[in-house]
């Protein structure tokens, strides 16, 4: 882990710790099975242990860590079943979101999505995996913002934490960014056409990519996966 982190005074401390640790866990900078020390992380952020404990609780709710009494906090191994369950719930919610978005999308919304797609292409060409994943998230968040339902994205973001670790693994070997960008453009085209059926179909196909990714990734990184 990086030795230190400068906190932003405009955001709650526990939220910043959560998001930084979440990012490190997703990218496997902090690998599955690793022990998380309250003391070390407090020192890293130069804060008391209370906001660290609060961040650990949120990470546990997202299925990324396990807090064991008298033993400490450990990064959970990846559960193929939890990934599949999360994808199922996310698909049900996000297809409903994209259908409504196709009916109310504005030219300004489309311009924001188009700009995001251009940035995705740049990140992919420069092989910036972390930046690409952030832009991927932003693309889906922008769709949720079209229907003015912040809770929808917050719910999706919470349930997809385990999926995100598989996404990170899959970028170079199973689902390269170019494939994902092409799928995003298909979703964008359906939104631009104001076609709810096509938008739902495109998004569903995009999310089902996870089904094909999980098996080869688990085989290649068996020590980081649970025996479900």
Number of C-alpha atoms within 10 A of each C-alpha: 10 7 9 12 14 9 14 9 8 6 9 11 18 19 15 20 24 20 14 14 21 23 18 16 24 23 19 16 12 17 16 21 17 15 16 18 13 18 12 12 21 18 15 16 19 13 16 13 17 13 20 23 19 16 22 25 18 19 22 17 14 16 20 23 24 20 17 9 7 6 8 12 21 20 21 22 21 25 19 20 13 17 21 17 15 18 22 13 14 22 20 11 15 21 20 16 24 29 22 21 24 25 16 13 19 14 9 10 17 18 11 13 21 15 11 17 21 12 16 26 17 14 18 19 13 11 14 12 20 15 16 23 20 12 19 19 14 15 20 19 18 18 26 23 17 21 18 13 13 12 11 18 22 12 13 20 17 16 21 19 23 24 22 21 21 20 22 18 22 20 20 12 11 17 17 15 22 14 13 17 19 14 18 21 15 18 25 22 16 22 29 17 14 19 18 20 14 19 26 23 16 22 22 17 13 19 17 14 18 20 12 12 18 21 11 13 18 18 11 11 11 13 13 18 18 14 11 8
